[in-house]
Amino acid sequence: MADALRIGIAGLGTVGASLARILMSRHNKLADICGRPIDIVAVSARDPGKDRGVDLSGAQFYADPVEMARDAEIDVFVELIGGEGDPALASVRAALQRGCHAVTANKALLARHGVDLASIAEERGVLLNFEAAVAGGIPVIKAMRESLTGNSISRVFGILNGTCNYILTEMERAGMSFEECLKEAQRLGYAEADPTFDVEGNDTAHKLALLTSIAFGTRIAPDDIYLEGISNISIEDIRAADDLGFRIKLLGVAQRTDSGIEQRVHPTMVPKNSVIAQVDGVTNAVAIDADVLGELMMSGPGAGGDATASAVMGDIADIAKSRPGHQHGPVLGRPAVHLDPYVRARMRSHEGGYFIRLTVEDKTGVFASLAKHMSDNGISLESIVQRPTQNGNGDKKTVILVTHATMEASVRQAVESISSDGYLIDKPQVIRIERPES
Ligand SMILES: NC(=O)c1ccc[n+]([C@@H]2O[C@H](COP(=O)([O-])OP(=O)(O)OC[C@H]3O[C@@H](n4cnc5c(N)ncnc54)[C@H](OP(=O)(O)O)[C@@H]3O)[C@@H](O)[C@H]2O)c1
C-alpha cells in the first residue's frame, strides 16, 4: 500500500469534528478504497481542551492554523473554520503557496477570494476542492465541473439555504407567520441566533456566485447579485400562491441572457407540480439546464455536520486517489487565468412571470384602473383574482394579478403608476415566477 496521506484539520466544530470521526472510524475501509491510509496528523481549533467526541491525541495541536498550514508534514490542509477573512484566508493561502492541497467548506471565503486562491493552486499544481461549500452534501460542484463538461449550461438554480426553506415550508404547513416559524427554526437549531445572513439571502448569494462561475466560466462576482430575502413574505402570499397553483421558495438563479448573466436571489413562485416545489424543510436542491443532457436535478441534505463532512471526505478521497505528479484539473472548471469577466444582466431587463398582490380600497373604478395600467405597460395578464382582505372590515379588497412573461422594468413602472393613483392601502407585493423544465 502507498504511503499515508497526511491531513491537518483546521476547525473542529460541527463539520470538523464530524469529519474527524468519519476518518477515524472508517480508517481501514478508506485505506482500501483510496489505496493508501488517510491519517490525521495535525489539528487546529481555539480551545485545545474541548471534548470533540473523538480521540485526537495522536495529532499535533496548533493554536494557529496558519502555522499548521506551513507544516511540511501535512499533505492536505482542510479548512473548516469559516469566514471570508483570516485565519481561514491566510491559512488556505499559506498551504497552497507551499504546494499543499487544500479542501474547504467555506463559501464566504471562496465567493470573495476563490479566483485568487484558484490561481495559486493552479500555479503550484495542487488541488483546491470545495464540494461542501455549495449545497452541503449534494455533489453539485463535481457534477458541473467534471460530468457536464460537454454541455453548455443556460441556467442553474436551486434551494441553497435550509433555514429559509424550512421557514417557508412551515409557514405553508402550519399557517404560521414568518416570525413564528423563524422562532421555531431557532429552537430546533436550524437558524442562527442572528438569522439575518440566512433569511436575507446572503448565504444563498455566496453559493450562487460559485455556481455561476463554474456554470458559465466567469470570474466569481459576489457583489453583482440581485438580493431579496424572505422576511417580507406573509401568510397571505403563501395562501394566494397555494390557491393559484404555486409554492414559494427562496431560489438562487443564474441564467445566461442576451445582455449578460443574471444572478438573482429572491422569493420565487414555482408551479406546485414542479420537482423543486416538492423540496421541503431543510433539504437543498439544485437544478441545471444543460443543452446535451437536459435538466439535471439533485436534492439532499444541504447542511449539518455529517452531510457536510461527507462532501469534505469525498474531496479528500479524490486527493488520496490522485497520482503523484499528475496534472490536476482547474479549480473552477476552467483555468483561473481563462475565466471570462462577469457581465451582469440588468435586473430591469429580467423577463418572466410576476405575481402582484395589492390591497386596495373597495370602490368602483379600481379594477378598471389596474387593468389599464397593466395594458399601458404592455403587460398581459394570465389571471386576476379579487378576494376579501383577511381581517378586513369590508372597505378594502385584495387583488392578485399573475402576468404572462414580461419585462421587470414594465412591472416596476406599472406598480409605480398604480401606487400613485391613491387607492392602495398597503405596500404592493411583487414575487417573480420561475418555471423549471420539470
Ligand atoms: N455547519 C454546517 O452545516 C455547514 C454546512 C456547509 C458548510 N459549512 C461551512 O463549514 C465551515 C465550518 O462550519 P462549522 O459549522 O463547523 O463551524 P463551527 O462549528 O463554528 O466550527 C468552527 C471551528 O473553527 C475553530 N476556530 C475558530 N476560529 C479559529 C481560529 N482563529 N483558530 C483556530 N480555530 C478556530 C473553532 O474552534 P473552537 O471549537 O475551539 O471554538 C471551531 O472548532 C464554515 O466555512 C461553514 O460555512 C458548514
The ligand as an SDF file (V2000), in Angstrom:
LIG
                    3D

 48 52  0  0  0  0  0  0  0  0999 V2000
  -22.3400   23.5270    9.7720 N   0  0  0  0  0  0  0  0  0  0  0  0
  -22.8150   23.2610    8.5750 C   0  0  0  0  0  0  0  0  0  0  0  0
  -23.8980   22.6610    8.4320 O   0  0  0  0  0  0  0  0  0  0  0  0
  -22.0810   23.6890    7.3450 C   0  0  0  0  0  0  0  0  0  0  0  0
  -22.5900   23.3550    6.0690 C   0  0  0  0  0  0  0  0  0  0  0  0
  -21.8760   23.7110    4.9230 C   0  0  0  0  0  0  0  0  0  0  0  0
  -20.7000   24.4200    5.0640 C   0  0  0  0  0  0  0  0  0  0  0  0
  -20.2440   24.7550    6.3150 N   0  0  0  0  0  0  0  0  0  0  0  0
  -19.0020   25.5080    6.3990 C   0  0  0  0  0  0  0  0  0  0  0  0
  -18.0360   24.7590    7.1260 O   0  0  0  0  0  0  0  0  0  0  0  0
  -17.1800   25.6230    7.8380 C   0  0  0  0  0  0  0  0  0  0  0  0
  -17.1970   25.2350    9.3230 C   0  0  0  0  0  0  0  0  0  0  0  0
  -18.5230   25.3460    9.8170 O   0  0  0  0  0  0  0  0  0  0  0  0
  -18.9400   24.7780   11.2490 P   0  0  0  0  0  0  0  0  0  0  0  0
  -20.4130   24.8470   11.2860 O   0  0  0  0  0  0  0  0  0  0  0  0
  -18.2510   23.5030   11.5180 O   0  0  0  0  0  0  0  0  0  0  0  0
  -18.3450   25.9210   12.2020 O   0  0  0  0  0  0  0  0  0  0  0  0
  -18.1730   25.8760   13.7940 P   0  0  0  0  0  0  0  0  0  0  0  0
  -18.9890   24.7860   14.3860 O   0  0  0  0  0  0  0  0  0  0  0  0
  -18.3860   27.2640   14.2630 O   0  0  0  0  0  0  0  0  0  0  0  0
  -16.6300   25.4910   13.9820 O   0  0  0  0  0  0  0  0  0  0  0  0
  -15.6000   26.3840   13.7100 C   0  0  0  0  0  0  0  0  0  0  0  0
  -14.3110   25.7960   14.2310 C   0  0  0  0  0  0  0  0  0  0  0  0
  -13.2490   26.6880   13.9150 O   0  0  0  0  0  0  0  0  0  0  0  0
  -12.4410   26.8720   15.0730 C   0  0  0  0  0  0  0  0  0  0  0  0
  -11.8660   28.2100   15.0310 N   0  0  0  0  0  0  0  0  0  0  0  0
  -12.4830   29.3920   15.0060 C   0  0  0  0  0  0  0  0  0  0  0  0
  -11.6050   30.4030   14.9860 N   0  0  0  0  0  0  0  0  0  0  0  0
  -10.3840   29.8180   14.9940 C   0  0  0  0  0  0  0  0  0  0  0  0
   -9.0700   30.3040   14.9920 C   0  0  0  0  0  0  0  0  0  0  0  0
   -8.8070   31.6230   14.9780 N   0  0  0  0  0  0  0  0  0  0  0  0
   -8.0440   29.4210   15.0210 N   0  0  0  0  0  0  0  0  0  0  0  0
   -8.2810   28.0930   15.0210 C   0  0  0  0  0  0  0  0  0  0  0  0
   -9.5240   27.5580   15.0390 N   0  0  0  0  0  0  0  0  0  0  0  0
  -10.5550   28.4190   15.0200 C   0  0  0  0  0  0  0  0  0  0  0  0
  -13.3760   26.7040   16.2490 C   0  0  0  0  0  0  0  0  0  0  0  0
  -12.6060   26.3220   17.4000 O   0  0  0  0  0  0  0  0  0  0  0  0
  -13.2910   26.0070   18.8440 P   0  0  0  0  0  0  0  0  0  0  0  0
  -14.1540   24.7910   18.6130 O   0  0  0  0  0  0  0  0  0  0  0  0
  -12.1640   25.7270   19.7340 O   0  0  0  0  0  0  0  0  0  0  0  0
  -14.1040   27.2160   19.1850 O   0  0  0  0  0  0  0  0  0  0  0  0
  -14.2750   25.5730   15.7500 C   0  0  0  0  0  0  0  0  0  0  0  0
  -13.7200   24.3280   16.0470 O   0  0  0  0  0  0  0  0  0  0  0  0
  -17.7080   27.0560    7.5650 C   0  0  0  0  0  0  0  0  0  0  0  0
  -16.9940   27.6130    6.5000 O   0  0  0  0  0  0  0  0  0  0  0  0
  -19.1450   26.8130    7.1540 C   0  0  0  0  0  0  0  0  0  0  0  0
  -19.6400   27.8270    6.3070 O   0  0  0  0  0  0  0  0  0  0  0  0
  -20.9050   24.4000    7.4400 C   0  0  0  0  0  0  0  0  0  0  0  0
  1  2  1  0
  2  3  2  0
  2  4  1  0
  4  5  1  0
  4 48  2  0
  5  6  2  0
  6  7  1  0
  7  8  2  0
  8  9  1  0
  8 48  1  0
  9 10  1  0
  9 46  1  0
 10 11  1  0
 11 12  1  0
 11 44  1  0
 12 13  1  0
 13 14  1  0
 14 15  2  0
 14 16  1  0
 14 17  1  0
 17 18  1  0
 18 19  2  0
 18 20  1  0
 18 21  1  0
 21 22  1  0
 22 23  1  0
 23 24  1  0
 23 42  1  0
 24 25  1  0
 25 26  1  0
 25 36  1  0
 26 27  1  0
 26 35  1  0
 27 28  2  0
 28 29  1  0
 29 30  1  0
 29 35  2  0
 30 31  1  0
 30 32  2  0
 32 33  1  0
 33 34  2  0
 34 35  1  0
 36 37  1  0
 36 42  1  0
 37 38  1  0
 38 39  2  0
 38 40  1  0
 38 41  1  0
 42 43  1  0
 44 45  1  0
 44 46  1  0
 46 47  1  0
M  CHG  2   8   1  16  -1
M  END
$$$$
